[in-house]
Amino acid sequence: MNSVYFIGAGPGDPQLLTLQGAAALQQAATVYLPTPFDQTFAEQLHGKEVLFPFDYDYQQLIELIEQQLVATPVAFLIPGDLTFYSPFQGLIDHFADRSVVLAGVGVANAAAARLKRTLDLPSVCNRTLIVSPKTLDNSADSPALEELAAPGVSMLIYMNNLPLAELAAKLRRGYGKDVPIALLHRLGLSGEEVVQGTLDTIVSACNGRDYFYLDDPTKKPALTLVIVGETLQETVDGSWWDYRRKTMWEQRKKAEGR
Ligand SMILES: C[S@@+](CC[C@H](N)C(=O)[O-])C[C@H]1O[C@@H](n2cnc3c(N)ncnc32)[C@H](O)[C@@H]1O
């Protein structure tokens, strides 16, 4: 019996596909994907039937996949990874035991690597929140963005739908001070850009450029992730390393008899 593979495909660069994902993709003769994966994965997709899942309504899609599964495994390339903000759960649940979900490099992982920053720096940041103003707006009893922003919080903001000045002002109210912010646009894709500043400077750092395509009549998805938090501009000396070594690693070494 063939399976439907939901492959965490990373931000867009095929070099960030896992070995497991590459093997599953190779087996499937039919692949569903959103743009721009049709272009960036062109080499891996050569000779395969490539379809766009959002061209079909749910029931049509299920029926089509059922027909395709008779002949071949079917693959979905999931931007980033299933963990956050993925629309595929209904399909995964429908195919149940025939669904195989493969972990991938989330955009958050690629962004932290690009910035060379860990997001939970001890004594600087003690929690990381993943949010989208768009989904917060979906229910009336959700907390407002400014209630979630606070000193010590690293915040990853997906699918921003607020004008940048408004977003920065809300965050400024929550943090109660000026805090570093980075916009990561088209990570791992052509035209990749990273704009860094603080809540007070980010609007002018963007120079009038709208990285969220808010006024774009085509409504094309803006591949821009926002990261905010004190960790982005901290420098780290060796004291935390030495503290951990003394309080944990040396004792572990002793317990292991090394
Ligand atoms: C529907 S969510 C998908 C998130 C994805 N499932 C993940 O695990 O990273 C789409 C949002 O992810 C972010 N995103 C996706 N691809 C990106 C990329 N290549 N560069 C920057 N941000 C990206 C943007 O904030 C975009 O609005």
The ligand as an SDF file (V2000), in Angstrom:
LIG
                    3D

 27 29  0  0  0  0  0  0  0  0999 V2000
    2.1880   29.2670    6.6680 C   0  0  0  0  0  0  0  0  0  0  0  0
    3.6700   29.7600    7.5070 S   0  0  0  0  0  0  0  0  0  0  0  0
    4.6960   28.3760    7.2620 C   0  0  0  0  0  0  0  0  0  0  0  0
    5.7000   28.1190    8.3820 C   0  0  0  0  0  0  0  0  0  0  0  0
    6.4150   26.8170    8.2010 C   0  0  0  0  0  0  0  0  0  0  0  0
    5.4800   25.7100    8.3680 N   0  0  0  0  0  0  0  0  0  0  0  0
    7.6150   26.5970    9.1330 C   0  0  0  0  0  0  0  0  0  0  0  0
    7.6910   25.5580    9.7500 O   0  0  0  0  0  0  0  0  0  0  0  0
    8.5190   27.4050    9.1870 O   0  0  0  0  0  0  0  0  0  0  0  0
    4.2580   30.9330    6.3630 C   0  0  0  0  0  0  0  0  0  0  0  0
    5.0930   31.9890    7.0580 C   0  0  0  0  0  0  0  0  0  0  0  0
    6.3720   31.4410    7.3580 O   0  0  0  0  0  0  0  0  0  0  0  0
    7.3700   32.4030    7.1320 C   0  0  0  0  0  0  0  0  0  0  0  0
    8.2150   31.9160    6.0200 N   0  0  0  0  0  0  0  0  0  0  0  0
    7.9940   30.8320    5.2400 C   0  0  0  0  0  0  0  0  0  0  0  0
    9.0070   30.6510    4.3760 N   0  0  0  0  0  0  0  0  0  0  0  0
    9.9040   31.6490    4.6140 C   0  0  0  0  0  0  0  0  0  0  0  0
   11.1640   32.0020    4.0670 C   0  0  0  0  0  0  0  0  0  0  0  0
   11.7240   31.2880    3.0930 N   0  0  0  0  0  0  0  0  0  0  0  0
   11.7910   33.1030    4.5640 N   0  0  0  0  0  0  0  0  0  0  0  0
   11.2490   33.8360    5.5610 C   0  0  0  0  0  0  0  0  0  0  0  0
   10.0480   33.5310    6.1290 N   0  0  0  0  0  0  0  0  0  0  0  0
    9.3950   32.4630    5.6680 C   0  0  0  0  0  0  0  0  0  0  0  0
    6.6630   33.7180    6.7870 C   0  0  0  0  0  0  0  0  0  0  0  0
    6.4160   34.4160    7.9910 O   0  0  0  0  0  0  0  0  0  0  0  0
    5.3760   33.2090    6.1850 C   0  0  0  0  0  0  0  0  0  0  0  0
    4.3340   34.1640    6.3240 O   0  0  0  0  0  0  0  0  0  0  0  0
  1  2  1  0
  2  3  1  0
  2 10  1  0
  3  4  1  0
  4  5  1  0
  5  6  1  0
  5  7  1  0
  7  8  2  0
  7  9  1  0
 10 11  1  0
 11 12  1  0
 11 26  1  0
 12 13  1  0
 13 14  1  0
 13 24  1  0
 14 15  1  0
 14 23  1  0
 15 16  2  0
 16 17  1  0
 17 18  1  0
 17 23  2  0
 18 19  1  0
 18 20  2  0
 20 21  1  0
 21 22  2  0
 22 23  1  0
 24 25  1  0
 24 26  1  0
 26 27  1  0
M  CHG  2   2   1   9  -1
M  END
$$$$
